[in-house]
Amino acid sequence: YSLFHSQQAVEKYLKAFLTYHNKPFGKTHNIPLLVNLCKEIDQTFEDLLKLDLSILFPLGVTVRYPTGREITEEEAREAVDMAEKVREFILKKLRL
């Protein structure tokens, strides 16, 4: 479940940033879309797109709604690492 929780953490941090800035985002789990909305507020969110966070969206869904594909330990570690990087990035932006 580390993939699902990593995806959820990234999604929630992005939504927290948008909420802090009163930017509506609708009902979505699309991480690249959320990053682009954050980028409208702060151009440095472009740096998050370089992390290829899009891997979290299909993996989070795959874990929650299994398709028969097994997730590797490497993918799980990569997802947790990405979530930690996003957390640090956004907490700095919010000065928390």
Backbone atoms as SQL, in Angstrom:
CREATE TABLE atoms (id INTEGER PRIMARY KEY, chain TEXT, resi INTEGER, resn TEXT, atom TEXT, x REAL, y REAL, z REAL);
INSERT INTO atoms VALUES
  (1, 'A', 1, 'TYR', 'N', 0.796, -1.210, 0.000),
  (2, 'A', 1, 'TYR', 'CA', 0.000, 0.000, 0.000),
  (3, 'A', 1, 'TYR', 'C', 0.837, 1.272, 0.000),
  (4, 'A', 2, 'SER', 'N', 2.155, 1.139, 0.004),
  (5, 'A', 2, 'SER', 'CA', 3.001, 2.331, 0.032),
  (6, 'A', 2, 'SER', 'C', 2.787, 3.196, -1.206),
  (7, 'A', 3, 'LEU', 'N', 2.468, 2.581, -2.332),
  (8, 'A', 3, 'LEU', 'CA', 2.210, 3.359, -3.551),
  (9, 'A', 3, 'LEU', 'C', 0.943, 4.180, -3.416),
  (10, 'A', 4, 'PHE', 'N', -0.095, 3.548, -2.939),
  (11, 'A', 4, 'PHE', 'CA', -1.362, 4.261, -2.771),
  (12, 'A', 4, 'PHE', 'C', -1.184, 5.425, -1.800),
  (13, 'A', 5, 'HIS', 'N', -0.524, 5.171, -0.676),
  (14, 'A', 5, 'HIS', 'CA', -0.350, 6.222, 0.323),
  (15, 'A', 5, 'HIS', 'C', 0.582, 7.325, -0.173),
  (16, 'A', 6, 'SER', 'N', 1.568, 6.986, -0.971),
  (17, 'A', 6, 'SER', 'CA', 2.445, 8.004, -1.561),
  (18, 'A', 6, 'SER', 'C', 1.663, 8.890, -2.515),
  (19, 'A', 7, 'GLN', 'N', 0.843, 8.265, -3.346),
  (20, 'A', 7, 'GLN', 'CA', 0.010, 9.026, -4.281),
  (21, 'A', 7, 'GLN', 'C', -0.932, 9.940, -3.507),
  (22, 'A', 8, 'GLN', 'N', -1.548, 9.413, -2.460),
  (23, 'A', 8, 'GLN', 'CA', -2.475, 10.201, -1.651),
  (24, 'A', 8, 'GLN', 'C', -1.760, 11.369, -0.976),
  (25, 'A', 9, 'ALA', 'N', -0.566, 11.127, -0.463),
  (26, 'A', 9, 'ALA', 'CA', 0.186, 12.188, 0.201),
  (27, 'A', 9, 'ALA', 'C', 0.505, 13.321, -0.770),
  (28, 'A', 10, 'VAL', 'N', 0.990, 12.971, -1.953),
  (29, 'A', 10, 'VAL', 'CA', 1.310, 13.990, -2.956),
  (30, 'A', 10, 'VAL', 'C', 0.055, 14.769, -3.329),
  (31, 'A', 11, 'GLU', 'N', -1.015, 14.059, -3.587),
  (32, 'A', 11, 'GLU', 'CA', -2.279, 14.713, -3.945),
  (33, 'A', 11, 'GLU', 'C', -2.721, 15.681, -2.850),
  (34, 'A', 12, 'LYS', 'N', -2.660, 15.256, -1.601),
  (35, 'A', 12, 'LYS', 'CA', -3.118, 16.096, -0.487),
  (36, 'A', 12, 'LYS', 'C', -2.210, 17.304, -0.282),
  (37, 'A', 13, 'TYR', 'N', -0.903, 17.140, -0.436),
  (38, 'A', 13, 'TYR', 'CA', -0.007, 18.292, -0.310),
  (39, 'A', 13, 'TYR', 'C', -0.276, 19.320, -1.402),
  (40, 'A', 14, 'LEU', 'N', -0.479, 18.860, -2.618),
  (41, 'A', 14, 'LEU', 'CA', -0.783, 19.787, -3.713),
  (42, 'A', 14, 'LEU', 'C', -2.107, 20.502, -3.464),
  (43, 'A', 15, 'LYS', 'N', -3.105, 19.763, -3.023),
  (44, 'A', 15, 'LYS', 'CA', -4.412, 20.369, -2.733),
  (45, 'A', 15, 'LYS', 'C', -4.321, 21.339, -1.555),
  (46, 'A', 16, 'ALA', 'N', -3.479, 21.044, -0.584),
  (47, 'A', 16, 'ALA', 'CA', -3.289, 21.960, 0.546),
  (48, 'A', 16, 'ALA', 'C', -2.704, 23.284, 0.063),
  (49, 'A', 17, 'PHE', 'N', -1.723, 23.203, -0.838),
  (50, 'A', 17, 'PHE', 'CA', -1.127, 24.421, -1.389),
  (51, 'A', 17, 'PHE', 'C', -2.174, 25.239, -2.140),
  (52, 'A', 18, 'LEU', 'N', -2.958, 24.563, -2.957),
  (53, 'A', 18, 'LEU', 'CA', -4.002, 25.258, -3.717),
  (54, 'A', 18, 'LEU', 'C', -5.046, 25.870, -2.790),
  (55, 'A', 19, 'THR', 'N', -5.436, 25.142, -1.767),
  (56, 'A', 19, 'THR', 'CA', -6.420, 25.649, -0.807),
  (57, 'A', 19, 'THR', 'C', -5.863, 26.860, -0.067),
  (58, 'A', 20, 'TYR', 'N', -4.611, 26.790, 0.329),
  (59, 'A', 20, 'TYR', 'CA', -3.959, 27.904, 1.019),
  (60, 'A', 20, 'TYR', 'C', -4.029, 29.176, 0.175),
  (61, 'A', 21, 'HIS', 'N', -3.922, 29.007, -1.136),
  (62, 'A', 21, 'HIS', 'CA', -3.943, 30.147, -2.060),
  (63, 'A', 21, 'HIS', 'C', -5.329, 30.389, -2.662),
  (64, 'A', 22, 'ASN', 'N', -6.346, 29.769, -2.093),
  (65, 'A', 22, 'ASN', 'CA', -7.734, 29.949, -2.552),
  (66, 'A', 22, 'ASN', 'C', -7.915, 29.667, -4.036),
  (67, 'A', 23, 'LYS', 'N', -7.213, 28.667, -4.536),
  (68, 'A', 23, 'LYS', 'CA', -7.296, 28.281, -5.949),
  (69, 'A', 23, 'LYS', 'C', -8.167, 27.032, -6.053),
  (70, 'A', 24, 'PRO', 'N', -9.310, 27.130, -6.722),
  (71, 'A', 24, 'PRO', 'CA', -10.171, 25.949, -6.864),
  (72, 'A', 24, 'PRO', 'C', -9.520, 24.884, -7.748),
  (73, 'A', 25, 'PHE', 'N', -9.804, 23.629, -7.432),
  (74, 'A', 25, 'PHE', 'CA', -9.220, 22.530, -8.204),
  (75, 'A', 25, 'PHE', 'C', -10.229, 21.455, -8.567),
  (76, 'A', 26, 'GLY', 'N', -11.448, 21.555, -8.105),
  (77, 'A', 26, 'GLY', 'CA', -12.462, 20.561, -8.459),
  (78, 'A', 26, 'GLY', 'C', -12.153, 19.199, -7.864),
  (79, 'A', 27, 'LYS', 'N', -12.935, 18.229, -8.267),
  (80, 'A', 27, 'LYS', 'CA', -12.759, 16.860, -7.772),
  (81, 'A', 27, 'LYS', 'C', -11.850, 16.122, -8.751),
  (82, 'A', 28, 'THR', 'N', -10.609, 15.921, -8.340),
  (83, 'A', 28, 'THR', 'CA', -9.645, 15.257, -9.213),
  (84, 'A', 28, 'THR', 'C', -8.583, 14.544, -8.386),
  (85, 'A', 29, 'HIS', 'N', -8.022, 13.511, -8.965),
  (86, 'A', 29, 'HIS', 'CA', -6.874, 12.812, -8.395),
  (87, 'A', 29, 'HIS', 'C', -5.680, 12.935, -9.345),
  (88, 'A', 30, 'ASN', 'N', -5.815, 13.765, -10.371),
  (89, 'A', 30, 'ASN', 'CA', -4.817, 13.908, -11.422),
  (90, 'A', 30, 'ASN', 'C', -3.657, 14.781, -10.936),
  (91, 'A', 31, 'ILE', 'N', -2.570, 14.142, -10.576),
  (92, 'A', 31, 'ILE', 'CA', -1.425, 14.855, -10.012),
  (93, 'A', 31, 'ILE', 'C', -0.811, 15.849, -10.999),
  (94, 'A', 32, 'PRO', 'N', -0.565, 15.482, -12.261),
  (95, 'A', 32, 'PRO', 'CA', -0.016, 16.479, -13.191),
  (96, 'A', 32, 'PRO', 'C', -0.925, 17.710, -13.330),
  (97, 'A', 33, 'LEU', 'N', -2.230, 17.515, -13.330),
  (98, 'A', 33, 'LEU', 'CA', -3.160, 18.645, -13.390),
  (99, 'A', 33, 'LEU', 'C', -3.008, 19.524, -12.151),
  (100, 'A', 34, 'LEU', 'N', -2.936, 18.913, -10.978),
  (101, 'A', 34, 'LEU', 'CA', -2.781, 19.672, -9.738),
  (102, 'A', 34, 'LEU', 'C', -1.465, 20.444, -9.722),
  (103, 'A', 35, 'VAL', 'N', -0.398, 19.830, -10.207),
  (104, 'A', 35, 'VAL', 'CA', 0.894, 20.531, -10.275),
  (105, 'A', 35, 'VAL', 'C', 0.776, 21.738, -11.201),
  (106, 'A', 36, 'ASN', 'N', 0.115, 21.575, -12.326),
  (107, 'A', 36, 'ASN', 'CA', -0.047, 22.696, -13.260),
  (108, 'A', 36, 'ASN', 'C', -0.880, 23.817, -12.651),
  (109, 'A', 37, 'LEU', 'N', -1.878, 23.480, -11.856),
  (110, 'A', 37, 'LEU', 'CA', -2.653, 24.513, -11.161),
  (111, 'A', 37, 'LEU', 'C', -1.773, 25.245, -10.148),
  (112, 'A', 38, 'CYS', 'N', -0.931, 24.506, -9.445),
  (113, 'A', 38, 'CYS', 'CA', 0.009, 25.124, -8.504),
  (114, 'A', 38, 'CYS', 'C', 0.987, 26.024, -9.249),
  (115, 'A', 39, 'LYS', 'N', 1.379, 25.596, -10.433),
  (116, 'A', 39, 'LYS', 'CA', 2.323, 26.363, -11.254),
  (117, 'A', 39, 'LYS', 'C', 1.738, 27.717, -11.657),
  (118, 'A', 40, 'GLU', 'N', 0.418, 27.805, -11.760),
  (119, 'A', 40, 'GLU', 'CA', -0.219, 29.094, -12.064),
  (120, 'A', 40, 'GLU', 'C', 0.004, 30.092, -10.929),
  (121, 'A', 41, 'ILE', 'N', 0.231, 29.592, -9.730),
  (122, 'A', 41, 'ILE', 'CA', 0.485, 30.430, -8.559),
  (123, 'A', 41, 'ILE', 'C', 1.980, 30.675, -8.398),
  (124, 'A', 42, 'ASP', 'N', 2.767, 29.636, -8.632),
  (125, 'A', 42, 'ASP', 'CA', 4.215, 29.692, -8.414),
  (126, 'A', 42, 'ASP', 'C', 4.906, 28.883, -9.514),
  (127, 'A', 43, 'GLN', 'N', 5.617, 29.573, -10.390),
  (128, 'A', 43, 'GLN', 'CA', 6.256, 28.931, -11.539),
  (129, 'A', 43, 'GLN', 'C', 7.286, 27.866, -11.154),
  (130, 'A', 44, 'THR', 'N', 7.812, 27.925, -9.939),
  (131, 'A', 44, 'THR', 'CA', 8.822, 26.938, -9.556),
  (132, 'A', 44, 'THR', 'C', 8.236, 25.534, -9.395),
  (133, 'A', 45, 'PHE', 'N', 6.924, 25.403, -9.440),
  (134, 'A', 45, 'PHE', 'CA', 6.323, 24.065, -9.417),
  (135, 'A', 45, 'PHE', 'C', 6.687, 23.277, -10.676),
  (136, 'A', 46, 'GLU', 'N', 7.222, 23.965, -11.660),
  (137, 'A', 46, 'GLU', 'CA', 7.755, 23.292, -12.853),
  (138, 'A', 46, 'GLU', 'C', 8.794, 22.250, -12.434),
  (139, 'A', 47, 'ASP', 'N', 9.514, 22.537, -11.353),
  (140, 'A', 47, 'ASP', 'CA', 10.526, 21.597, -10.852),
  (141, 'A', 47, 'ASP', 'C', 9.913, 20.253, -10.474),
  (142, 'A', 48, 'LEU', 'N', 8.682, 20.253, -9.983),
  (143, 'A', 48, 'LEU', 'CA', 8.026, 18.993, -9.621),
  (144, 'A', 48, 'LEU', 'C', 7.713, 18.158, -10.856),
  (145, 'A', 49, 'LEU', 'N', 7.432, 18.819, -11.965),
  (146, 'A', 49, 'LEU', 'CA', 7.151, 18.073, -13.195),
  (147, 'A', 49, 'LEU', 'C', 8.389, 17.321, -13.672),
  (148, 'A', 50, 'LYS', 'N', 9.559, 17.812, -13.314),
  (149, 'A', 50, 'LYS', 'CA', 10.806, 17.130, -13.679),
  (150, 'A', 50, 'LYS', 'C', 10.965, 15.811, -12.929),
  (151, 'A', 51, 'LEU', 'N', 10.243, 15.645, -11.825),
  (152, 'A', 51, 'LEU', 'CA', 10.297, 14.397, -11.061),
  (153, 'A', 51, 'LEU', 'C', 9.462, 13.296, -11.696),
  (154, 'A', 52, 'ASP', 'N', 8.729, 13.616, -12.742),
  (155, 'A', 52, 'ASP', 'CA', 7.835, 12.657, -13.398),
  (156, 'A', 52, 'ASP', 'C', 6.858, 12.054, -12.392),
  (157, 'A', 53, 'LEU', 'N', 6.138, 12.935, -11.713),
  (158, 'A', 53, 'LEU', 'CA', 5.154, 12.507, -10.720),
  (159, 'A', 53, 'LEU', 'C', 3.993, 11.746, -11.331),
  (160, 'A', 54, 'SER', 'N', 3.880, 11.797, -12.646),
  (161, 'A', 54, 'SER', 'CA', 2.762, 11.101, -13.295),
  (162, 'A', 54, 'SER', 'C', 2.778, 9.603, -13.003),
  (163, 'A', 55, 'ILE', 'N', 3.925, 9.073, -12.617),
  (164, 'A', 55, 'ILE', 'CA', 3.996, 7.650, -12.277),
  (165, 'A', 55, 'ILE', 'C', 3.100, 7.334, -11.075),
  (166, 'A', 56, 'LEU', 'N', 2.891, 8.306, -10.205),
  (167, 'A', 56, 'LEU', 'CA', 2.079, 8.066, -9.009),
  (168, 'A', 56, 'LEU', 'C', 0.604, 7.875, -9.328),
  (169, 'A', 57, 'PHE', 'N', 0.113, 8.548, -10.351),
  (170, 'A', 57, 'PHE', 'CA', -1.326, 8.451, -10.633),
  (171, 'A', 57, 'PHE', 'C', -1.741, 7.051, -11.044),
  (172, 'A', 58, 'PRO', 'N', -1.145, 6.473, -12.083),
  (173, 'A', 58, 'PRO', 'CA', -1.588, 5.116, -12.429),
  (174, 'A', 58, 'PRO', 'C', -1.243, 4.093, -11.357),
  (175, 'A', 59, 'LEU', 'N', -0.126, 4.282, -10.655),
  (176, 'A', 59, 'LEU', 'CA', 0.253, 3.307, -9.632),
  (177, 'A', 59, 'LEU', 'C', -0.695, 3.357, -8.452),
  (178, 'A', 60, 'GLY', 'N', -1.085, 4.545, -8.037),
  (179, 'A', 60, 'GLY', 'CA', -2.019, 4.652, -6.927),
  (180, 'A', 60, 'GLY', 'C', -3.346, 4.004, -7.247),
  (181, 'A', 61, 'VAL', 'N', -3.810, 4.188, -8.459),
  (182, 'A', 61, 'VAL', 'CA', -5.067, 3.586, -8.889),
  (183, 'A', 61, 'VAL', 'C', -4.925, 2.081, -9.015),
  (184, 'A', 62, 'THR', 'N', -3.787, 1.621, -9.532),
  (185, 'A', 62, 'THR', 'CA', -3.564, 0.183, -9.709),
  (186, 'A', 62, 'THR', 'C', -3.587, -0.545, -8.370),
  (187, 'A', 63, 'VAL', 'N', -2.997, 0.072, -7.363),
  (188, 'A', 63, 'VAL', 'CA', -2.962, -0.562, -6.044),
  (189, 'A', 63, 'VAL', 'C', -4.355, -0.628, -5.443),
  (190, 'A', 64, 'ARG', 'N', -5.101, 0.440, -5.603),
  (191, 'A', 64, 'ARG', 'CA', -6.441, 0.480, -5.005),
  (192, 'A', 64, 'ARG', 'C', -7.432, -0.361, -5.796),
  (193, 'A', 65, 'TYR', 'N', -7.284, -0.359, -7.102),
  (194, 'A', 65, 'TYR', 'CA', -8.171, -1.117, -7.983),
  (195, 'A', 65, 'TYR', 'C', -7.310, -2.075, -8.797),
  (196, 'A', 66, 'PRO', 'N', -6.949, -3.205, -8.223),
  (197, 'A', 66, 'PRO', 'CA', -5.980, -4.113, -8.862),
  (198, 'A', 66, 'PRO', 'C', -6.357, -4.522, -10.288),
  (199, 'A', 67, 'THR', 'N', -5.327, -4.550, -11.128),
  (200, 'A', 67, 'THR', 'CA', -5.510, -4.965, -12.523),
  (201, 'A', 67, 'THR', 'C', -4.722, -6.233, -12.812),
  (202, 'A', 68, 'GLY', 'N', -4.135, -6.817, -11.787),
  (203, 'A', 68, 'GLY', 'CA', -3.337, -8.009, -11.985),
  (204, 'A', 68, 'GLY', 'C', -1.860, -7.715, -12.092),
  (205, 'A', 69, 'ARG', 'N', -1.476, -6.453, -12.255),
  (206, 'A', 69, 'ARG', 'CA', -0.072, -6.065, -12.357),
  (207, 'A', 69, 'ARG', 'C', 0.500, -5.901, -10.953),
  (208, 'A', 70, 'GLU', 'N', 1.613, -6.555, -10.710),
  (209, 'A', 70, 'GLU', 'CA', 2.259, -6.426, -9.411),
  (210, 'A', 70, 'GLU', 'C', 3.210, -5.238, -9.427),
  (211, 'A', 71, 'ILE', 'N', 3.262, -4.545, -8.324),
  (212, 'A', 71, 'ILE', 'CA', 4.135, -3.397, -8.173),
  (213, 'A', 71, 'ILE', 'C', 5.468, -3.882, -7.603),
  (214, 'A', 72, 'THR', 'N', 6.556, -3.405, -8.189),
  (215, 'A', 72, 'THR', 'CA', 7.877, -3.834, -7.727),
  (216, 'A', 72, 'THR', 'C', 8.301, -3.037, -6.494),
  (217, 'A', 73, 'GLU', 'N', 9.254, -3.587, -5.777),
  (218, 'A', 73, 'GLU', 'CA', 9.794, -2.886, -4.607),
  (219, 'A', 73, 'GLU', 'C', 10.452, -1.575, -5.043),
  (220, 'A', 74, 'GLU', 'N', 11.095, -1.588, -6.199),
  (221, 'A', 74, 'GLU', 'CA', 11.735, -0.371, -6.721),
  (222, 'A', 74, 'GLU', 'C', 10.698, 0.724, -6.977),
  (223, 'A', 75, 'GLU', 'N', 9.555, 0.364, -7.565),
  (224, 'A', 75, 'GLU', 'CA', 8.491, 1.344, -7.803),
  (225, 'A', 75, 'GLU', 'C', 7.959, 1.895, -6.483),
  (226, 'A', 76, 'ALA', 'N', 7.827, 1.025, -5.499),
  (227, 'A', 76, 'ALA', 'CA', 7.336, 1.461, -4.190),
  (228, 'A', 76, 'ALA', 'C', 8.303, 2.454, -3.555),
  (229, 'A', 77, 'ARG', 'N', 9.588, 2.139, -3.605),
  (230, 'A', 77, 'ARG', 'CA', 10.599, 3.042, -3.034),
  (231, 'A', 77, 'ARG', 'C', 10.623, 4.378, -3.783),
  (232, 'A', 78, 'GLU', 'N', 10.501, 4.323, -5.097),
  (233, 'A', 78, 'GLU', 'CA', 10.493, 5.544, -5.909),
  (234, 'A', 78, 'GLU', 'C', 9.292, 6.416, -5.548),
  (235, 'A', 79, 'ALA', 'N', 8.145, 5.805, -5.348),
  (236, 'A', 79, 'ALA', 'CA', 6.936, 6.549, -5.000),
  (237, 'A', 79, 'ALA', 'C', 7.078, 7.224, -3.637),
  (238, 'A', 80, 'VAL', 'N', 7.614, 6.509, -2.663),
  (239, 'A', 80, 'VAL', 'CA', 7.818, 7.085, -1.331),
  (240, 'A', 80, 'VAL', 'C', 8.816, 8.236, -1.417),
  (241, 'A', 81, 'ASP', 'N', 9.877, 8.071, -2.184),
  (242, 'A', 81, 'ASP', 'CA', 10.875, 9.122, -2.358),
  (243, 'A', 81, 'ASP', 'C', 10.251, 10.364, -2.990),
  (244, 'A', 82, 'MET', 'N', 9.429, 10.170, -4.003),
  (245, 'A', 82, 'MET', 'CA', 8.759, 11.300, -4.650),
  (246, 'A', 82, 'MET', 'C', 7.850, 12.023, -3.668),
  (247, 'A', 83, 'ALA', 'N', 7.105, 11.268, -2.883),
  (248, 'A', 83, 'ALA', 'CA', 6.197, 11.871, -1.907),
  (249, 'A', 83, 'ALA', 'C', 6.977, 12.717, -0.901),
  (250, 'A', 84, 'GLU', 'N', 8.122, 12.227, -0.466),
  (251, 'A', 84, 'GLU', 'CA', 8.947, 12.982, 0.479),
  (252, 'A', 84, 'GLU', 'C', 9.479, 14.262, -0.154),
  (253, 'A', 85, 'LYS', 'N', 9.878, 14.203, -1.415),
  (254, 'A', 85, 'LYS', 'CA', 10.375, 15.394, -2.109),
  (255, 'A', 85, 'LYS', 'C', 9.269, 16.431, -2.273),
  (256, 'A', 86, 'VAL', 'N', 8.081, 15.985, -2.628),
  (257, 'A', 86, 'VAL', 'CA', 6.954, 16.910, -2.778),
  (258, 'A', 86, 'VAL', 'C', 6.622, 17.538, -1.429),
  (259, 'A', 87, 'ARG', 'N', 6.617, 16.722, -0.388),
  (260, 'A', 87, 'ARG', 'CA', 6.332, 17.227, 0.963),
  (261, 'A', 87, 'ARG', 'C', 7.306, 18.349, 1.325),
  (262, 'A', 88, 'GLU', 'N', 8.604, 18.109, 1.171),
  (263, 'A', 88, 'GLU', 'CA', 9.615, 19.116, 1.497),
  (264, 'A', 88, 'GLU', 'C', 9.427, 20.379, 0.661),
  (265, 'A', 89, 'PHE', 'N', 9.183, 20.205, -0.626),
  (266, 'A', 89, 'PHE', 'CA', 9.017, 21.325, -1.551),
  (267, 'A', 89, 'PHE', 'C', 7.846, 22.213, -1.117),
  (268, 'A', 90, 'ILE', 'N', 6.704, 21.589, -0.843),
  (269, 'A', 90, 'ILE', 'CA', 5.504, 22.364, -0.519),
  (270, 'A', 90, 'ILE', 'C', 5.595, 22.972, 0.877),
  (271, 'A', 91, 'LEU', 'N', 6.139, 22.258, 1.835),
  (272, 'A', 91, 'LEU', 'CA', 6.290, 22.840, 3.174),
  (273, 'A', 91, 'LEU', 'C', 7.179, 24.077, 3.137),
  (274, 'A', 92, 'LYS', 'N', 8.206, 24.074, 2.297),
  (275, 'A', 92, 'LYS', 'CA', 9.047, 25.271, 2.138),
  (276, 'A', 92, 'LYS', 'C', 8.235, 26.412, 1.536),
  (277, 'A', 93, 'LYS', 'N', 7.401, 26.083, 0.561),
  (278, 'A', 93, 'LYS', 'CA', 6.578, 27.115, -0.077),
  (279, 'A', 93, 'LYS', 'C', 5.591, 27.729, 0.913),
  (280, 'A', 94, 'LEU', 'N', 5.075, 26.903, 1.814),
  (281, 'A', 94, 'LEU', 'CA', 4.107, 27.377, 2.803),
  (282, 'A', 94, 'LEU', 'C', 4.799, 27.884, 4.070),
  (283, 'A', 95, 'ARG', 'N', 6.120, 27.778, 4.079),
  (284, 'A', 95, 'ARG', 'CA', 6.947, 28.201, 5.218),
  (285, 'A', 95, 'ARG', 'C', 6.521, 27.513, 6.516),
  (286, 'A', 96, 'LEU', 'N', 6.313, 26.199, 6.416),
  (287, 'A', 96, 'LEU', 'CA', 5.921, 25.409, 7.595),
  (288, 'A', 96, 'LEU', 'C', 7.051, 24.494, 8.021);
